[in-house]
Every structure is written in C-alpha cells, then in structure tokens.
Amino acid sequence: MSLDDDQAVTDEMIRKHQSAAYAAAVRIFRGTPIALGEKYPGIKPLTFNKDLAYLNGRVLAMNHIRELCENRDEAGLMRLFEAKYDPTIPEQADIVEAELSLAE
C-alpha cells in the first residue's frame, strides 16, 4: 500500500515489510504463559501480562493525581512534570522535593 504508482517491488522492500510483520506478530504473543495450551486443551491462550503491569502503574498514578487534585496541591502536581519519579515511594518523593528546593 505504500508503493507509488508503477513502482517496482524490490527484494529489500519485501524483507523490510516481512520483518515489520514478524515483529508485530511476536509483540502480540510476548508475555503469553508457556504450556498454557497443555493445561487447557482446545483453548488458544492469549494474555497481555506486560499490559497488566502497565495498568497497575497507571492505577497508582491516577489515584495519586486524584489525591493531589482533591487537596488542591498544585506544587505536587508540578513536581510530577518536573521530575520522573514514583511519588508513592516516600524516599523518592523526599529526594525530588529536596533537589527541586535546591534549584529554586
């Protein structure tokens, strides 16, 4: 679909798109438990464990942002944009607050 009108297909183009298709297919099955099909014959397994890990982090982040909004903690919200850290870990929050205080 990315070819121009009357453009010839080269072996390099085919290799490039085969590689991209393979990478996309492997991405789908990454994280699928091994031998799950043996435990549940007839059911093709498909899980996204990596995506579940991201979900857990997102839930923590959204809960923290909600708390900041409820407390009208504008400084806390701005710290999230100024530093890449986990504000739910007190040691990290203390380090960031100390460093940002020094920068002022």
N, C-alpha and C positions, 0 to 999 in steps of 0.2 A: 504494500500500500504506500510505501514511502518512495517508490520509484517515480521518476519523471516520465513523461510521455516518451515512448520509443527508447528508453534507457535499457541497456543490456544488463542482465543479471550476471554478476561475476561470482567465482568460487569464494572470494573473500567476503562478499555480501552474504552469501549463504552461510558461511562459517560464523560470521558475526551474529546473524539472527538465530542460528541454531544454538549458539552459546547463550544468548539472552533468553531464549525459550527454556533451555535447560535450567538456567539459574532461577527463573521464575517458578518452574515446577518443583525444584528442590526446596525453595523457600516455603512452599505450601506444606511440605511434609516434615520440615525441620521441627523437632520437638515432639514428634509422634512417638509414643512409647513403643519400644521393641517388643515383638512377640505378643502384642495385644490381640492379634487375629487368632492366635492359638487359644487364648482364653475364651474368646467369643467367636466361635466359628460361624461363618456366614455373614458377619457384620464387618464391613470395611472401616477400620478406625481412622479418625481424623481429629486431632486436637491441636490447639494452639497454645501450648504451655507458656511460651515466651510472651504471647499477648496477655495471658493471665497475670504474669509478673508485672507487666506494664500497668495493668488495671489496678493492681494493689497499690502501686506508687501513685497512680492518678487519684485514687480514693483518698489516700493520705494527704496529698497536695490540696485537693478540693476542700477537704474538711478544715485544713489549716487556713486556707484563704477565706472560708466562711467565717471562721473564728475572728480573723483579722477584720473582716467587714462588720461583724456584729459588735466588735469592740471599737470600731472606727479607728483602727491602728494604721494610720497612713504611713508612718515610718516603717512599720513591719512589712507592709506591702511593698514599699520602695526598696527595702533590703533584698526582697526576692528578685528584683530586677537588677540589682547592683552586684549580687554575688550568686554563684552557682553552688548551693549547699542544701542540706536537708534540715529545715528549720525545726523538725520534730525531734532532732537529736540535740539535746541541750549543749553538749560540748561544741558542736559545730556552730550553733547559734551564738554561743558566747564568743568564739573566735571571730566570727564575722562582725559581731557588734563591736568588739574591741578594735579590729582593724579599720572598720569604717569610721569609728570615733577618732582614730589617729589621723585619718585622711582629711578630716574636717578642719 
